[in-house]
């Protein structure tokens, strides 16, 4: 898991760098490098933090 993913906590807003059409997502959980995010346009997705570095969104 990248250092950036390690700081992600429930409630934080993120975007997926490879799927911008998913919109902004809200982190639901971050356990053992598996990050569950509820995206506006895609719904709930479990992401492997070792493969993808999510981008924090500070101003949606």
Secondary structure, 3 states (H helix, E strand, C coil): CCHHHHCCCCCCEEECCCCHHHCCEEEEEEECCEEEEEECCCEEEEEECCCCCCEECCCC
